[in-house]
């Protein structure tokens, strides 16, 4: 039997909440998964899962055992990564989530280069503006924007950025250009409605701070939806400079109230970052995140050179 095989099956059943789904994930039959779990329980001398015809639930012993079992699998994965690093090129599947707007250009360009350079690497990207959790959603890591939340997850910073107001040239031609944030209530504002998005818009400049709670003219639960609405002339939105400034340089967007940027209630600029469930970052994950950070830095330098 493979090392930790019974433990791997136990964790898969817990995370999938089903013997059938766990077996499918591991490429074995449900009966094989059941036998391996029974062997693990006999070895430990405790029942880990309570089975019924409709569901599988952790027993008290299972609840106590699962965190340690998960940690053992993570340690094994890290050991395999260390051996892989010694043996040669990175390989295998990276499954992670990222904000939708990262999928427009930046992240696909990085993934394409890595795939060409490392033929053994494969990627599965879940683009979502919802907060996906590495453990719950079975991810190697999760890339997030805005402001890191306090949690037990391990953070890995990528780059800081600034939020500004943007509209299309067509919108400005039809509705005028606000020169100060206080003029925004007279304009059509497009707001991202996803949970965790800033409710109050806190504007800061070298001389002034302004806080506004704005009524939305249009809403979208998608970062791409907000961006596309702005580009179509539907209104004004706050966007990250890493995303919007290249479009502004091409004349597709106009930055409004240029002396101001939008910060958190504590005065912080947002940050793109990745979160992991444990400290053992796989080599292939570090390779991707380092490449993504370098690409973002390069594009920021290019923008400053043009400006």
Residue pairs with C-beta under 8 A, 6 or more apart in sequence:
1 36
2 8
3 76
4 72
4 73
4 76
5 36
6 36
6 37
6 39
6 40
6 43
7 40
7 69
7 72
7 73
8 26
8 73
9 22
9 26
9 28
9 33
9 36
9 37
9 40
10 37
10 40
10 48
10 49
10 62
10 65
10 66
10 69
11 66
11 69
11 70
11 73
12 22
12 25
12 26
12 33
13 19
13 22
13 33
13 37
13 49
13 56
14 49
14 58
14 62
14 66
15 22
15 135
15 138
16 22
16 25
17 55
17 56
18 56
19 30
19 33
19 34
19 37
19 51
19 56
20 30
22 33
23 29
23 30
23 32
23 33
26 33
37 48
37 49
40 48
41 47
41 48
41 49
44 61
44 65
46 59
46 61
46 65
47 59
47 61
47 62
48 58
48 59
48 61
48 62
48 65
49 56
49 57
49 58
49 59
49 62
50 56
50 57
50 58
50 59
58 66
70 135
71 278
74 277
74 278
74 280
75 280
77 280
77 282
78 280
78 282
81 280
81 282
81 283
81 284
82 283
84 90
84 91
84 92
84 283
85 283
89 118
89 120
90 118
90 120
90 121
90 283
90 284
90 287
91 118
91 120
91 121
91 284
92 120
92 121
92 122
92 284
93 122
93 123
93 124
94 121
94 122
94 123
94 124
94 140
94 282
94 284
94 285
94 288
95 123
95 124
95 126
95 138
95 139
95 140
96 123
96 124
96 125
96 126
96 139
96 140
96 141
96 142
96 143
96 274
96 285
97 125
97 126
97 127
97 128
97 132
97 137
97 139
97 142
97 143
98 107
98 125
98 126
98 127
98 128
98 142
98 143
99 127
99 128
99 129
99 143
99 144
99 145
99 223
100 127
100 128
100 129
100 222
100 223
100 224
101 145
101 223
101 224
101 227
101 240
101 243
102 127
102 143
103 125
103 127
103 224
104 224
104 227
104 243
106 242
106 292
106 295
106 296
106 299
107 125
107 292
109 295
110 288
110 291
110 292
110 295
111 123
111 125
111 288
113 291
114 121
114 287
114 288
114 291
115 121
115 122
115 123
118 284
118 287
121 284
123 288
126 132
126 137
126 139
129 192
129 194
129 221
129 222
129 223
130 194
130 195
131 142
131 144
131 149
131 195
131 196
132 139
132 142
133 139
133 142
133 153
134 140
134 141
134 142
134 153
134 275
134 276
134 277
135 277
140 276
140 282
140 285
141 156
141 274
141 275
141 276
141 281
141 285
141 289
142 274
142 275
143 158
143 272
143 273
143 274
143 292
144 272
144 273
144 274
144 275
145 240
145 270
145 271
145 272
146 196
146 197
146 198
146 270
146 271
147 264
147 268
147 270
147 271
148 155
148 271
148 273
148 275
149 196
151 275
153 275
153 276
153 277
154 275
154 276
154 277
154 278
154 279
154 281
155 273
155 274
155 275
156 273
156 274
156 275
156 276
156 281
156 289
157 271
157 272
157 273
158 271
158 272
158 273
158 274
158 289
158 292
158 293
158 296
159 242
159 271
159 272
159 293
159 296
159 297
159 300
160 269
160 270
160 271
160 272
161 240
161 241
161 242
161 269
161 270
161 271
161 272
162 240
162 241
162 261
162 262
162 269
162 270
163 238
163 239
163 240
163 241
163 261
163 262
163 263
163 269
163 270
164 238
164 239
164 241
164 244
164 255
164 256
164 257
164 258
164 260
164 261
164 262
165 178
165 181
165 184
165 236
165 237
165 238
165 255
165 256
165 257
165 260
165 262
166 230
166 236
166 237
166 238
166 239
166 244
166 247
166 248
166 253
166 254
166 255
166 256
167 177
167 230
167 233
167 235
167 236
167 237
167 253
167 254
167 256
168 230
168 231
168 232
168 233
168 252
168 253
168 254
169 251
169 252
169 253
169 254
170 233
171 188
171 230
171 233
171 234
171 235
171 236
172 254
172 256
174 233
175 187
175 188
176 187
177 254
177 256
178 184
178 186
178 187
178 236
178 256
178 257
179 257
180 210
180 257
181 201
181 203
181 210
181 212
181 257
181 260
182 210
182 212
184 201
184 212
184 214
184 236
185 212
185 214
185 215
187 217
187 235
187 236
188 217
188 218
188 234
188 235
188 236
189 214
189 215
189 216
189 217
189 218
189 235
189 236
189 237
190 216
190 217
190 218
190 219
190 220
190 226
190 229
190 230
190 234
190 235
190 236
190 237
191 197
191 214
191 216
191 218
191 219
191 220
191 226
191 237
192 219
192 220
192 221
192 222
192 223
192 226
192 237
193 216
193 219
193 220
193 221
194 221
194 222
194 223
198 262
198 264
199 213
200 211
200 212
200 213
200 265
201 211
201 212
201 213
201 214
201 238
201 262
202 209
202 210
202 211
202 262
202 263
202 264
202 265
202 267
203 209
203 210
203 211
203 212
203 257
203 260
203 261
203 262
203 263
204 210
204 260
204 261
204 263
204 267
205 259
205 260
205 261
206 259
208 260
210 260
217 234
217 235
218 229
218 234
218 235
220 226
220 229
226 237
226 239
227 237
227 239
227 243
227 244
229 235
229 237
230 236
230 237
230 239
230 253
231 247
231 252
231 253
236 256
238 262
239 253
240 270
242 272
242 296
242 299
242 300
244 253
244 255
245 255
245 303
246 299
246 303
247 253
248 254
248 255
249 303
249 306
261 269
263 269
264 270
272 296
274 285
274 289
276 285
